[in-house]
Amino acid sequence: MSDAPLILFTGMGADERLFAPQRDAFPRLIVPPWITPEPHEPLTHYAERIVEGVDPHEPCFLGGASFGGFVAIEAARHLHAKACFLIGSVRCCEELPLQIRALRKLKHLLPAVPFEWAPAAAHMSFSTAGSWMRPCPRSITRQLAEAKASFLRWACYAVLSWDPPILPLEFPVYHIHGALDRVLPAKNTHPDELVPRAGHLLTLTHAARVNHFLEEKIAQCEQEEASYAYAHA
């Protein structure tokens, strides 16, 4: 296995528990906590800031689930990235579902949206029914209950304002997606691997499949890099 660090960004309203199944499989896994966004900060600028605190100062792999994938592909531009992994995510704003893209003109209304309800509702749900929930929804509900409403509001603004630079990427992007994903439907994307009967929470519901995908692509990158070095020695 590669000894290069693997940096994974969580989804909106989630934390490092989203990658609990990946922790044992990847000893050098780094799951950065979200930093406080600046008012109306673009996603591209936020990604540049967040990597300042996690830069391993060596070649590394980056990736993210859902919203974390958006951050990862932008953050990778500022590190020595060997590859970027998208897990139930998209490469660009054009791959977002139509209903999300249709809201772009209404992003100025976000300050009026009561995002405080989301963590509060999740907290109530977890408190009343948490012990009856299956492990995956239980984990996600608890994470959302502990999320900050201010971050959720900014993250929605960042997605609706996402306008990445049209520049060629200097690293490969590998993409795994759930065939039944209703948040970011697979039909709008071009994943390298489509997981049957899987939804949006791949890292938890199909952990073994995600881990194998990451291991396989990391090994592929390392092999290609070694072959290139040998050919140019």
DRENPA-3360 file (N, C-alpha, C; in nm, 2 decimals, always signed):
BEGIN
1 = MSDAPLIL = +0.08/-0.12/+0.00/+0.00/+0.00/+0.00/+0.09/+0.12/+0.00 ~ +0.04/+0.23/-0.07/+0.11/+0.35/-0.07/+0.13/+0.41/+0.07 ~ +0.24/+0.48/+0.09/+0.26/+0.55/+0.22/+0.23/+0.70/+0.21 ~ +0.17/+0.74/+0.10/+0.13/+0.88/+0.08/+0.01/+0.91/+0.16 ~ +0.00/+1.02/+0.22/-0.12/+1.06/+0.30/-0.25/+1.06/+0.21 ~ -0.36/+1.03/+0.27/-0.49/+1.03/+0.20/-0.57/+1.13/+0.28 ~ -0.61/+1.24/+0.22/-0.69/+1.35/+0.28/-0.84/+1.34/+0.23 ~ -0.93/+1.31/+0.31/-1.07/+1.30/+0.27/-1.16/+1.41/+0.34;
9 = FTGMGADE = -1.24/+1.48/+0.27/-1.33/+1.58/+0.32/-1.47/+1.52/+0.33 ~ -1.54/+1.55/+0.44/-1.67/+1.49/+0.47/-1.78/+1.57/+0.39 ~ -1.90/+1.52/+0.40/-2.01/+1.58/+0.33/-2.06/+1.70/+0.42 ~ -2.16/+1.77/+0.36/-2.22/+1.88/+0.43/-2.30/+1.83/+0.55 ~ -2.27/+1.88/+0.67/-2.34/+1.84/+0.79/-2.28/+1.71/+0.85 ~ -2.17/+1.67/+0.80/-2.11/+1.54/+0.85/-1.97/+1.58/+0.91 ~ -1.91/+1.48/+0.98/-1.78/+1.50/+1.03/-1.70/+1.37/+1.01 ~ -1.59/+1.35/+1.08/-1.50/+1.24/+1.05/-1.56/+1.11/+1.07;
17 = RLFAPQRD = -1.67/+1.10/+1.14/-1.74/+0.97/+1.16/-1.79/+0.91/+1.02 ~ -1.80/+1.00/+0.92/-1.85/+0.95/+0.79/-1.74/+0.86/+0.73 ~ -1.62/+0.87/+0.77/-1.51/+0.79/+0.72/-1.46/+0.69/+0.82 ~ -1.54/+0.66/+0.92/-1.50/+0.56/+1.02/-1.46/+0.43/+0.96 ~ -1.53/+0.37/+0.86/-1.49/+0.25/+0.80/-1.36/+0.25/+0.72 ~ -1.32/+0.38/+0.68/-1.19/+0.39/+0.61/-1.07/+0.41/+0.70 ~ -1.09/+0.44/+0.83/-0.99/+0.47/+0.92/-0.89/+0.35/+0.93 ~ -0.94/+0.23/+0.95/-0.85/+0.12/+0.97/-0.78/+0.08/+0.84;
25 = AFPRLIVP = -0.85/+0.10/+0.73/-0.79/+0.06/+0.60/-0.68/+0.15/+0.55 ~ -0.68/+0.27/+0.59/-0.58/+0.37/+0.55/-0.51/+0.44/+0.67 ~ -0.40/+0.38/+0.71/-0.33/+0.43/+0.83/-0.30/+0.58/+0.83 ~ -0.27/+0.64/+0.71/-0.24/+0.78/+0.70/-0.35/+0.87/+0.65 ~ -0.47/+0.82/+0.69/-0.59/+0.90/+0.65/-0.60/+1.03/+0.74 ~ -0.63/+1.14/+0.67/-0.65/+1.27/+0.74/-0.79/+1.31/+0.70 ~ -0.87/+1.34/+0.80/-1.01/+1.40/+0.78/-1.01/+1.53/+0.84 ~ -0.99/+1.64/+0.76/-0.98/+1.77/+0.82/-1.12/+1.82/+0.88;
33 = PWITPEPH = -1.12/+1.88/+0.99/-1.24/+1.94/+1.04/-1.27/+2.07/+0.96 ~ -1.40/+2.10/+0.94/-1.43/+2.22/+0.86/-1.39/+2.34/+0.94 ~ -1.33/+2.44/+0.87/-1.29/+2.57/+0.93/-1.40/+2.66/+0.91 ~ -1.40/+2.77/+0.99/-1.51/+2.87/+0.98/-1.50/+2.95/+0.85 ~ -1.60/+2.95/+0.77/-1.60/+3.02/+0.64/-1.61/+3.17/+0.66 ~ -1.55/+3.25/+0.57/-1.57/+3.39/+0.57/-1.70/+3.42/+0.51 ~ -1.76/+3.54/+0.54/-1.89/+3.58/+0.48/-1.89/+3.58/+0.33 ~ -1.98/+3.50/+0.27/-1.99/+3.50/+0.12/-1.86/+3.45/+0.05;
41 = EPLTHYAE = -1.79/+3.36/+0.12/-1.66/+3.31/+0.07/-1.69/+3.21/-0.04 ~ -1.63/+3.23/-0.16/-1.64/+3.13/-0.27/-1.58/+2.99/-0.23 ~ -1.63/+2.89/-0.28/-1.58/+2.75/-0.25/-1.43/+2.74/-0.29 ~ -1.39/+2.80/-0.40/-1.26/+2.79/-0.44/-1.16/+2.85/-0.34 ~ -1.20/+2.97/-0.28/-1.11/+3.03/-0.18/-1.11/+2.96/-0.05 ~ -1.23/+2.90/-0.01/-1.24/+2.82/+0.11/-1.15/+2.70/+0.10 ~ -1.15/+2.64/-0.02/-1.07/+2.52/-0.04/-0.92/+2.55/-0.03 ~ -0.88/+2.66/-0.08/-0.74/+2.71/-0.07/-0.70/+2.73/+0.08;
49 = RIVEGVDP = -0.79/+2.79/+0.16/-0.76/+2.82/+0.30/-0.75/+2.69/+0.38 ~ -0.85/+2.60/+0.36/-0.85/+2.48/+0.44/-0.73/+2.39/+0.43 ~ -0.67/+2.39/+0.31/-0.55/+2.30/+0.29/-0.43/+2.36/+0.36 ~ -0.43/+2.49/+0.39/-0.32/+2.55/+0.46/-0.29/+2.48/+0.59 ~ -0.39/+2.43/+0.66/-0.38/+2.36/+0.79/-0.36/+2.21/+0.78 ~ -0.37/+2.16/+0.66/-0.35/+2.01/+0.65/-0.25/+1.97/+0.54 ~ -0.18/+2.07/+0.49/-0.08/+2.04/+0.38/+0.03/+1.95/+0.44 ~ +0.05/+1.82/+0.39/+0.15/+1.73/+0.44/+0.29/+1.76/+0.39;
57 = HEPCFLGG = +0.30/+1.86/+0.30/+0.43/+1.90/+0.24/+0.50/+1.78/+0.17 ~ +0.41/+1.69/+0.11/+0.46/+1.58/+0.04/+0.35/+1.54/-0.06 ~ +0.38/+1.46/-0.16/+0.28/+1.41/-0.25/+0.17/+1.34/-0.17 ~ +0.04/+1.36/-0.21/-0.07/+1.30/-0.13/-0.19/+1.28/-0.22 ~ -0.28/+1.20/-0.17/-0.41/+1.18/-0.24/-0.52/+1.26/-0.17 ~ -0.61/+1.31/-0.24/-0.73/+1.38/-0.18/-0.86/+1.32/-0.23 ~ -0.96/+1.35/-0.16/-1.09/+1.30/-0.20/-1.20/+1.35/-0.11 ~ -1.32/+1.32/-0.14/-1.43/+1.37/-0.06/-1.56/+1.31/-0.09;
65 = ASFGGFVA = -1.65/+1.31/+0.00/-1.79/+1.25/-0.02/-1.89/+1.37/-0.04 ~ -1.97/+1.36/-0.14/-2.07/+1.46/-0.16/-2.01/+1.60/-0.17 ~ -2.05/+1.69/-0.08/-2.00/+1.83/-0.08/-1.85/+1.83/-0.06 ~ -1.80/+1.73/+0.02/-1.65/+1.72/+0.04/-1.58/+1.69/-0.09 ~ -1.64/+1.63/-0.19/-1.58/+1.61/-0.32/-1.56/+1.74/-0.39 ~ -1.66/+1.84/-0.38/-1.64/+1.97/-0.44/-1.52/+2.04/-0.38 ~ -1.51/+2.03/-0.25/-1.39/+2.09/-0.18/-1.26/+2.02/-0.22 ~ -1.26/+1.89/-0.23/-1.14/+1.82/-0.26/-1.09/+1.85/-0.40;
73 = IEAARHLH = -1.17/+1.86/-0.50/-1.12/+1.89/-0.63/-1.07/+2.03/-0.64 ~ -1.12/+2.12/-0.56/-1.06/+2.26/-0.56/-0.93/+2.26/-0.48 ~ -0.94/+2.19/-0.36/-0.82/+2.19/-0.27/-0.70/+2.12/-0.34 ~ -0.72/+2.02/-0.42/-0.62/+1.95/-0.49/-0.53/+2.04/-0.58 ~ -0.59/+2.15/-0.62/-0.52/+2.24/-0.71/-0.40/+2.31/-0.63 ~ -0.41/+2.31/-0.50/-0.31/+2.38/-0.42/-0.21/+2.29/-0.35 ~ -0.22/+2.16/-0.37/-0.13/+2.06/-0.31/-0.06/+1.98/-0.42 ~ +0.04/+1.90/-0.38/+0.10/+1.81/-0.47/+0.02/+1.68/-0.47;
81 = AKACFLIG = -0.10/+1.69/-0.54/-0.19/+1.59/-0.55/-0.16/+1.48/-0.65 ~ -0.16/+1.36/-0.61/-0.13/+1.24/-0.70/-0.26/+1.20/-0.77 ~ -0.37/+1.23/-0.70/-0.50/+1.19/-0.76/-0.61/+1.25/-0.67 ~ -0.73/+1.26/-0.72/-0.85/+1.31/-0.64/-0.96/+1.21/-0.66 ~ -1.02/+1.17/-0.54/-1.13/+1.07/-0.54/-1.26/+1.14/-0.51 ~ -1.36/+1.11/-0.59/-1.50/+1.16/-0.57/-1.58/+1.04/-0.53 ~ -1.65/+1.06/-0.41/-1.73/+0.95/-0.36/-1.88/+1.01/-0.35 ~ -1.96/+0.97/-0.44/-2.09/+1.02/-0.44/-2.10/+1.17/-0.46;
89 = SVRCCEEL = -2.01/+1.22/-0.55/-1.99/+1.36/-0.57/-2.00/+1.39/-0.72 ~ -1.96/+1.51/-0.76/-1.95/+1.55/-0.90/-1.83/+1.63/-0.93 ~ -1.79/+1.64/-1.05/-1.67/+1.71/-1.09/-1.68/+1.86/-1.11 ~ -1.80/+1.90/-1.14/-1.82/+2.05/-1.17/-1.97/+2.08/-1.14 ~ -2.00/+2.21/-1.14/-2.13/+2.26/-1.12/-2.23/+2.21/-1.22 ~ -2.18/+2.19/-1.35/-2.27/+2.14/-1.45/-2.33/+2.01/-1.43 ~ -2.27/+1.93/-1.34/-2.31/+1.79/-1.31/-2.41/+1.79/-1.19 ~ -2.44/+1.91/-1.13/-2.53/+1.91/-1.02/-2.67/+1.89/-1.08;
97 = PLQIRALR = -2.77/+1.83/-1.00/-2.90/+1.81/-1.06/-2.97/+1.94/-1.09 ~ -3.06/+1.94/-1.18/-3.13/+2.05/-1.23/-3.20/+2.14/-1.12 ~ -3.26/+2.07/-1.02/-3.33/+2.14/-0.92/-3.23/+2.22/-0.83 ~ -3.11/+2.18/-0.82/-3.01/+2.26/-0.75/-2.96/+2.37/-0.83 ~ -2.93/+2.35/-0.96/-2.88/+2.46/-1.05/-2.99/+2.56/-1.07 ~ -3.12/+2.52/-1.06/-3.23/+2.62/-1.07/-3.23/+2.72/-0.95 ~ -3.17/+2.68/-0.84/-3.18/+2.76/-0.72/-3.06/+2.87/-0.72 ~ -2.97/+2.86/-0.82/-2.86/+2.95/-0.82/-2.90/+3.10/-0.82;
105 = KLKHLLPA = -3.01/+3.13/-0.89/-3.05/+3.27/-0.89/-3.12/+3.31/-0.76 ~ -3.14/+3.22/-0.67/-3.21/+3.25/-0.55/-3.12/+3.24/-0.42 ~ -2.99/+3.23/-0.45/-2.90/+3.22/-0.34/-2.90/+3.34/-0.24 ~ -2.94/+3.45/-0.29/-2.94/+3.57/-0.21/-3.05/+3.56/-0.10 ~ -3.14/+3.46/-0.11/-3.24/+3.44/-0.01/-3.20/+3.35/+0.11 ~ -3.08/+3.29/+0.10/-3.03/+3.20/+0.20/-3.03/+3.26/+0.34 ~ -2.99/+3.38/+0.36/-2.99/+3.44/+0.49/-3.12/+3.43/+0.57 ~ -3.23/+3.42/+0.49/-3.36/+3.41/+0.55/-3.41/+3.27/+0.58;
113 = VPFEWAPA = -3.33/+3.17/+0.53/-3.37/+3.03/+0.55/-3.33/+2.99/+0.69 ~ -3.42/+2.93/+0.76/-3.39/+2.89/+0.90/-3.31/+2.76/+0.91 ~ -3.19/+2.76/+0.88/-3.11/+2.64/+0.88/-3.09/+2.58/+1.02 ~ -3.13/+2.66/+1.12/-3.12/+2.61/+1.26/-3.22/+2.49/+1.28 ~ -3.32/+2.49/+1.20/-3.41/+2.38/+1.21/-3.35/+2.24/+1.18 ~ -3.26/+2.24/+1.09/-3.20/+2.11/+1.05/-3.13/+2.04/+1.17 ~ -3.03/+2.10/+1.23/-2.97/+2.03/+1.35/-3.07/+2.01/+1.46 ~ -3.16/+2.10/+1.48/-3.26/+2.08/+1.59/-3.35/+1.96/+1.56;
121 = AAHMSFST = -3.40/+1.95/+1.44/-3.48/+1.84/+1.40/-3.41/+1.70/+1.41 ~ -3.28/+1.71/+1.37/-3.19/+1.59/+1.38/-3.17/+1.55/+1.52 ~ -3.15/+1.65/+1.61/-3.13/+1.62/+1.75/-3.25/+1.56/+1.81 ~ -3.37/+1.61/+1.77/-3.50/+1.56/+1.83/-3.52/+1.41/+1.78 ~ -3.49/+1.39/+1.65/-3.50/+1.26/+1.59/-3.41/+1.16/+1.66 ~ -3.28/+1.20/+1.68/-3.19/+1.11/+1.75/-3.22/+1.08/+1.89 ~ -3.27/+1.19/+1.96/-3.31/+1.17/+2.10/-3.43/+1.08/+2.12 ~ -3.52/+1.08/+2.03/-3.64/+1.00/+2.04/-3.64/+0.87/+1.98;
129 = AGSWMRPC = -3.56/+0.85/+1.87/-3.56/+0.73/+1.80/-3.42/+0.67/+1.77 ~ -3.32/+0.74/+1.82/-3.18/+0.70/+1.79/-3.15/+0.55/+1.82 ~ -3.20/+0.50/+1.93/-3.18/+0.36/+1.97/-3.24/+0.26/+1.88 ~ -3.34/+0.31/+1.80/-3.41/+0.22/+1.71/-3.36/+0.22/+1.57 ~ -3.27/+0.32/+1.54/-3.22/+0.34/+1.41/-3.12/+0.24/+1.37 ~ -3.11/+0.21/+1.24/-3.00/+0.13/+1.19/-2.87/+0.21/+1.20 ~ -2.75/+0.14/+1.20/-2.63/+0.21/+1.23/-2.60/+0.33/+1.14 ~ -2.63/+0.32/+1.00/-2.59/+0.42/+0.91/-2.68/+0.55/+0.94;
137 = PRSITRQL = -2.81/+0.54/+0.93/-2.89/+0.66/+0.96/-2.87/+0.71/+1.10 ~ -2.84/+0.63/+1.20/-2.81/+0.67/+1.33/-2.69/+0.76/+1.33 ~ -2.58/+0.72/+1.27/-2.46/+0.80/+1.26/-2.48/+0.93/+1.19 ~ -2.55/+0.93/+1.08/-2.57/+1.05/+1.00/-2.66/+1.15/+1.08 ~ -2.76/+1.10/+1.14/-2.85/+1.18/+1.22/-2.78/+1.25/+1.33 ~ -2.69/+1.17/+1.40/-2.62/+1.23/+1.51/-2.52/+1.34/+1.46 ~ -2.46/+1.31/+1.35/-2.36/+1.41/+1.29/-2.44/+1.54/+1.26 ~ -2.55/+1.53/+1.19/-2.63/+1.65/+1.15/-2.68/+1.72/+1.28;
145 = AEAKASFL = -2.71/+1.65/+1.38/-2.76/+1.72/+1.50/-2.65/+1.80/+1.57 ~ -2.52/+1.77/+1.54/-2.41/+1.84/+1.60/-2.35/+1.94/+1.50 ~ -2.41/+1.95/+1.38/-2.36/+2.05/+1.28/-2.40/+2.19/+1.31 ~ -2.32/+2.29/+1.27/-2.35/+2.43/+1.29/-2.44/+2.48/+1.18 ~ -2.55/+2.55/+1.21/-2.64/+2.60/+1.12/-2.57/+2.71/+1.03 ~ -2.48/+2.78/+1.08/-2.41/+2.88/+1.01/-2.32/+2.82/+0.90 ~ -2.26/+2.70/+0.93/-2.18/+2.64/+0.82/-2.27/+2.58/+0.72 ~ -2.39/+2.52/+0.75/-2.48/+2.47/+0.65/-2.53/+2.58/+0.56;
153 = RWACYAVL = -2.56/+2.70/+0.62/-2.60/+2.81/+0.53/-2.49/+2.85/+0.43 ~ -2.37/+2.86/+0.48/-2.26/+2.90/+0.39/-2.24/+2.79/+0.29 ~ -2.24/+2.66/+0.33/-2.21/+2.55/+0.24/-2.31/+2.55/+0.12 ~ -2.44/+2.58/+0.15/-2.54/+2.59/+0.05/-2.51/+2.71/-0.05 ~ -2.47/+2.82/+0.01/-2.43/+2.93/-0.07/-2.32/+2.90/-0.16 ~ -2.22/+2.83/-0.10/-2.10/+2.80/-0.18/-2.13/+2.70/-0.30 ~ -2.22/+2.61/-0.27/-2.26/+2.52/-0.38/-2.33/+2.60/-0.49 ~ -2.42/+2.68/-0.45/-2.50/+2.76/-0.55/-2.42/+2.86/-0.62;
161 = SWDPPILP = -2.30/+2.90/-0.57/-2.22/+3.00/-0.63/-2.09/+2.93/-0.69 ~ -2.08/+2.80/-0.68/-1.96/+2.73/-0.73/-1.94/+2.76/-0.88 ~ -1.83/+2.82/-0.91/-1.79/+2.85/-1.05/-1.64/+2.82/-1.06 ~ -1.60/+2.70/-1.07/-1.46/+2.66/-1.07/-1.39/+2.72/-1.20 ~ -1.26/+2.75/-1.19/-1.18/+2.80/-1.30/-1.17/+2.69/-1.41 ~ -1.18/+2.74/-1.54/-1.17/+2.64/-1.65/-1.02/+2.62/-1.68 ~ -0.96/+2.54/-1.60/-0.82/+2.51/-1.61/-0.80/+2.36/-1.61 ~ -0.71/+2.31/-1.69/-0.68/+2.16/-1.69/-0.63/+2.12/-1.56;
169 = LEFPVYHI = -0.68/+2.00/-1.51/-0.64/+1.95/-1.38/-0.50/+1.88/-1.40 ~ -0.41/+1.90/-1.31/-0.28/+1.83/-1.32/-0.28/+1.70/-1.25 ~ -0.39/+1.65/-1.22/-0.40/+1.52/-1.14/-0.52/+1.44/-1.20 ~ -0.52/+1.31/-1.19/-0.64/+1.23/-1.24/-0.75/+1.24/-1.13 ~ -0.87/+1.23/-1.18/-0.99/+1.22/-1.09/-1.06/+1.09/-1.11 ~ -1.08/+1.02/-1.00/-1.14/+0.89/-1.00/-1.27/+0.90/-0.92 ~ -1.38/+0.84/-0.97/-1.51/+0.87/-0.92/-1.59/+0.74/-0.90 ~ -1.64/+0.72/-0.78/-1.73/+0.61/-0.75/-1.87/+0.67/-0.70;
177 = HGALDRVL = -1.98/+0.61/-0.75/-2.11/+0.67/-0.72/-2.21/+0.56/-0.70 ~ -2.31/+0.59/-0.62/-2.42/+0.49/-0.60/-2.52/+0.50/-0.71 ~ -2.57/+0.39/-0.76/-2.66/+0.39/-0.87/-2.80/+0.44/-0.82 ~ -2.83/+0.44/-0.69/-2.96/+0.49/-0.65/-2.95/+0.62/-0.57 ~ -2.84/+0.69/-0.59/-2.82/+0.82/-0.53/-2.93/+0.92/-0.57 ~ -3.00/+0.97/-0.47/-3.11/+1.06/-0.50/-3.07/+1.21/-0.47 ~ -2.96/+1.22/-0.40/-2.91/+1.36/-0.37/-2.84/+1.42/-0.49 ~ -2.74/+1.34/-0.54/-2.67/+1.37/-0.66/-2.68/+1.25/-0.76;
185 = PAKNTHPD = -2.79/+1.25/-0.84/-2.82/+1.14/-0.93/-2.70/+1.10/-1.02 ~ -2.68/+0.97/-1.03/-2.56/+0.93/-1.11/-2.58/+0.96/-1.26 ~ -2.70/+0.98/-1.30/-2.73/+1.01/-1.45/-2.67/+1.14/-1.49 ~ -2.64/+1.23/-1.40/-2.58/+1.36/-1.43/-2.43/+1.35/-1.43 ~ -2.37/+1.24/-1.40/-2.22/+1.23/-1.38/-2.17/+1.12/-1.47 ~ -2.04/+1.10/-1.47/-1.97/+1.00/-1.54/-1.87/+0.92/-1.45 ~ -1.92/+0.84/-1.36/-1.84/+0.78/-1.26/-1.76/+0.66/-1.32 ~ -1.64/+0.64/-1.26/-1.56/+0.52/-1.31/-1.62/+0.39/-1.26;
193 = ELVPRAGH = -1.69/+0.40/-1.15/-1.75/+0.28/-1.09/-1.89/+0.32/-1.04 ~ -1.99/+0.24/-1.08/-2.13/+0.27/-1.03/-2.17/+0.15/-0.95 ~ -2.20/+0.17/-0.82/-2.23/+0.07/-0.73/-2.38/+0.04/-0.73 ~ -2.42/-0.08/-0.77/-2.56/-0.12/-0.77/-2.63/-0.11/-0.63 ~ -2.75/-0.07/-0.63/-2.83/-0.06/-0.51/-2.77/+0.02/-0.40 ~ -2.68/+0.11/-0.43/-2.62/+0.20/-0.33/-2.68/+0.34/-0.35 ~ -2.69/+0.41/-0.24/-2.74/+0.54/-0.24/-2.63/+0.64/-0.22 ~ -2.66/+0.75/-0.14/-2.57/+0.86/-0.13/-2.46/+0.84/-0.02;
201 = LLTLTHAA = -2.48/+0.75/+0.08/-2.39/+0.74/+0.19/-2.29/+0.62/+0.17 ~ -2.22/+0.62/+0.06/-2.14/+0.50/+0.02/-2.04/+0.46/+0.12 ~ -1.97/+0.56/+0.19/-1.86/+0.52/+0.28/-1.91/+0.44/+0.40 ~ -2.04/+0.45/+0.43/-2.09/+0.38/+0.54/-2.17/+0.26/+0.50 ~ -2.25/+0.27/+0.39/-2.33/+0.15/+0.35/-2.26/+0.05/+0.27 ~ -2.15/+0.10/+0.20/-2.08/+0.01/+0.11/-1.93/+0.04/+0.13 ~ -1.89/+0.03/+0.25/-1.75/+0.06/+0.29/-1.65/-0.03/+0.22 ~ -1.67/-0.15/+0.22/-1.58/-0.24/+0.15/-1.55/-0.21/+0.01;
209 = RVNHFLEE = -1.66/-0.18/-0.06/-1.66/-0.14/-0.20/-1.58/-0.01/-0.22 ~ -1.60/+0.09/-0.13/-1.53/+0.21/-0.14/-1.38/+0.19/-0.11 ~ -1.35/+0.12/-0.01/-1.21/+0.09/+0.03/-1.14/+0.02/-0.08 ~ -1.20/-0.08/-0.14/-1.14/-0.15/-0.25/-1.11/-0.05/-0.37 ~ -1.21/+0.03/-0.40/-1.19/+0.13/-0.51/-1.07/+0.22/-0.48 ~ -1.07/+0.28/-0.36/-0.96/+0.36/-0.32/-0.82/+0.29/-0.33 ~ -0.82/+0.17/-0.28/-0.69/+0.10/-0.28/-0.65/+0.06/-0.42 ~ -0.74/+0.03/-0.51/-0.71/-0.01/-0.64/-0.66/+0.11/-0.72;
217 = KIAQCEQE = -0.73/+0.23/-0.71/-0.68/+0.35/-0.78/-0.55/+0.40/-0.73 ~ -0.53/+0.39/-0.60/-0.40/+0.44/-0.54/-0.29/+0.35/-0.60 ~ -0.31/+0.22/-0.60/-0.21/+0.13/-0.65/-0.18/+0.16/-0.80 ~ -0.29/+0.19/-0.87/-0.28/+0.22/-1.02/-0.19/+0.34/-1.03 ~ -0.22/+0.45/-0.95/-0.14/+0.57/-0.96/+0.01/+0.54/-0.93 ~ +0.03/+0.47/-0.83/+0.17/+0.44/-0.79/+0.24/+0.36/-0.90 ~ +0.17/+0.27/-0.96/+0.23/+0.18/-1.06/+0.26/+0.27/-1.19 ~ +0.17/+0.35/-1.22/+0.19/+0.44/-1.34/+0.31/+0.54/-1.31;
225 = EASYAYAH = +0.32/+0.59/-1.19/+0.43/+0.68/-1.15/+0.56/+0.61/-1.16 ~ +0.56/+0.48/-1.11/+0.69/+0.41/-1.11/+0.73/+0.37/-1.25 ~ +0.63/+0.34/-1.34/+0.66/+0.30/-1.48/+0.72/+0.43/-1.55 ~ +0.66/+0.54/-1.52/+0.71/+0.67/-1.59/+0.85/+0.70/-1.54 ~ +0.87/+0.68/-1.41/+1.01/+0.71/-1.36/+1.11/+0.62/-1.42 ~ +1.07/+0.49/-1.43/+1.17/+0.39/-1.49/+1.19/+0.42/-1.64 ~ +1.09/+0.46/-1.71/+1.10/+0.49/-1.85/+1.19/+0.61/-1.88 ~ +1.19/+0.71/-1.78/+1.27/+0.83/-1.80/+1.39/+0.83/-1.72;
233 = A = +1.43/+0.72/-1.67/+1.55/+0.71/-1.58/+1.68/+0.72/-1.67;
% end
